[in-house]
Amino acid sequence: MSNVLPAPGPLELSGDTISFPLMFNAGKTIAYFHMDYGVREDDLADIITSMGTRYKSIDGTQKRERSMVDETAAHKFVMEHLKGITPVAGDPDLEQMKAWLDKKAHVKSRIFREGYDRIEAIDDDDSISESNGSGVLNLSLDLDSETTTITARRWLYCPDTDQQMWVSIDHVMTEATTEDWREYRKAVKIYETGREQTIVLKYGVLAKLYRKNIKRLDGAVINGQTCTEANKKDWVERVLLNDKVFVVNTQFDRTALKNG
């Protein structure tokens, strides 16, 4: 069963497959890589630990770059979790597909970078603004809210509808406590070399913060049921580690930005 339901349906977290579209030949050819969705956090942690996040100061602005220092773990992961490739010429079986992919190191890297690790945030300016337009801090905007929403989206392929689409999920998080901030700061280390910063993350800590503070998901279901706090144990481990890390980083980055 595919994870993606027909648009505009939500993402089904109980599905066993997630499909990533990749373009080849300058956009003239597209292939869909169908991957096993039943992935343990530890499997992904080994890979994203090898991915460095760097910020370079260029003409006074910060440029964010992610690079994979050691691609061995990502390549092994992709080979182990590949379930199929479509469309392909002829009628190759899975082992033949893997034999082809095993010779294409750059494609294996792209499947991870452009699939699992390609997550984008959708900013709602109103939800993160604390100014009333006069330069005076408006404290009333957050008085009635004990949560913050991080909208993250992925570009996926839905075999059921033969469509590519942005699939957005709202991760509704409780506001971080003082203790959460302590844990987050211990999990994030910044190393500076000249104009370049390298950020090293403890992904287990970030995943723990996600599990603690996530209240519900809007835009995702588990076995057809909405993902709420009441059935959290059924779906929270189905959220990919990449998404957990992305959401927690975005939440804390936004809070730091708002509070200067």
Secondary structure, 3 states (H helix, E strand, C coil): CECECCCCCCEECCCCEEEEEEEECCCCEEEEEEEECCCCHHHHHHHHCCEEEEEEEECCEEEEEEEECCCHHHHHHHHHHEEEEECCCCCCCHHHHHHHHHCCHHHHHHHHHHHHCCCEEECCHHHHCCECCCCCECHHHHCCCCEEEEEEEEEEEECCCCEEEEEEEEEEEECCCHHHHHHHHHHEEEEEECCEEEEEECHHHHHHHHHHHEEEEEEEEECCEEECCCCHHHHHHHCCHHHHHHHHHHHHHHHHHHCC
